[in-house]
Amino acid sequence: MEELRKIMYKLIEQNGISSSKVLNISIELDKLINDYYKKYYQYKQNGILKN
C-alpha cells in the first residue's frame, strides 16, 4: 500500500497537480484501500471467500 501511494504521488506531481490535491487524493485512496481490506477480511471470516 505504501508503494502504491508513492507511485501515485509521483505520477500526480509529474502531471502538474498541486500538493494539496495530491494529499486529498492520497487520503481518499487510503480510505478506499482500508475499506477494501475491511470487507475482504470480513468476507474471509464469514467463509464467503475460499482463499
GIRAMO-V611134 format. One record per residue. N is the residue number from 1. RES is the residue in one letter. PHI is phi in whole degrees, -180 to 180 (none if undefined). PSI is psi in whole degrees, -180 to 180 (NA if undefined). Layout:
# GIRAMO-V611134
n=N res=RES phi=PHI psi=PSI
n=N res=RES phi=PHI psi=PSI
This chain:
# GIRAMO-V611134
n=1 res=M phi=none psi=-41
n=2 res=E phi=-63 psi=-40
n=3 res=E phi=-65 psi=-42
n=4 res=L phi=-61 psi=-43
n=5 res=R phi=-62 psi=-43
n=6 res=K phi=-63 psi=-43
n=7 res=I phi=-64 psi=-46
n=8 res=M phi=-60 psi=-46
n=9 res=Y phi=-58 psi=-46
n=10 res=K phi=-64 psi=-47
n=11 res=L phi=-63 psi=-44
n=12 res=I phi=-66 psi=-44
n=13 res=E phi=-65 psi=-36
n=14 res=Q phi=-66 psi=-25
n=15 res=N phi=-95 psi=14
n=16 res=G phi=79 psi=21
n=17 res=I phi=-89 psi=138
n=18 res=S phi=-65 psi=157
n=19 res=S phi=-60 psi=-36
n=20 res=S phi=-66 psi=-37
n=21 res=K phi=-69 psi=-38
n=22 res=V phi=-60 psi=-45
n=23 res=L phi=-62 psi=-45
n=24 res=N phi=-62 psi=-43
n=25 res=I phi=-64 psi=-41
n=26 res=S phi=-61 psi=-43
n=27 res=I phi=-64 psi=-45
n=28 res=E phi=-63 psi=-41
n=29 res=L phi=-62 psi=-45
n=30 res=D phi=-59 psi=-43
n=31 res=K phi=-61 psi=-45
n=32 res=L phi=-63 psi=-44
n=33 res=I phi=-64 psi=-44
n=34 res=N phi=-63 psi=-43
n=35 res=D phi=-61 psi=-42
n=36 res=Y phi=-60 psi=-49
n=37 res=Y phi=-66 psi=-37
n=38 res=K phi=-60 psi=-47
n=39 res=K phi=-67 psi=-41
n=40 res=Y phi=-58 psi=-50
n=41 res=Y phi=-70 psi=-33
n=42 res=Q phi=-64 psi=-46
n=43 res=Y phi=-64 psi=-40
n=44 res=K phi=-63 psi=-43
n=45 res=Q phi=-65 psi=-34
n=46 res=N phi=-83 psi=0
n=47 res=G phi=81 psi=11
n=48 res=I phi=-74 psi=-37
n=49 res=L phi=-99 psi=141
n=50 res=K phi=-91 psi=-27
n=51 res=N phi=-84 psi=NA
